[in-house]
């Protein structure tokens, strides 16, 4: 279980690092755009991402 969790975190880090490594200007521009959004929009995006991830995890079982 611990190994699987560590592998999942490692995969998330790899995926999260791809865009800033490959296209830093694009990534920076979008981060600034996201930072200007109201908190409720960011929170809604986080909720949708969280639920989507949970659904994918459950479907993979």
Secondary structure in CASP SS format (residue, H / E / C, confidence):
PFRMAT SS
TARGET T0000
AUTHOR 0000-0000-0000
METHOD secondary structure of the structure
MODEL  1
X C 1.00
X H 1.00
X H 1.00
X H 1.00
X H 1.00
X H 1.00
X H 1.00
X H 1.00
X H 1.00
X H 1.00
X H 1.00
X H 1.00
X H 1.00
X H 1.00
X H 1.00
X H 1.00
X H 1.00
X H 1.00
X H 1.00
X H 1.00
X H 1.00
X H 1.00
X C 1.00
X H 1.00
X H 1.00
X H 1.00
X H 1.00
X H 1.00
X H 1.00
X H 1.00
X H 1.00
X H 1.00
X H 1.00
X H 1.00
X H 1.00
X C 1.00
X C 1.00
X C 1.00
X H 1.00
X H 1.00
X H 1.00
X H 1.00
X H 1.00
X H 1.00
X H 1.00
X H 1.00
X H 1.00
X H 1.00
X H 1.00
X H 1.00
X H 1.00
X H 1.00
X H 1.00
X H 1.00
X H 1.00
X H 1.00
X H 1.00
X H 1.00
X H 1.00
X H 1.00
X C 1.00
END
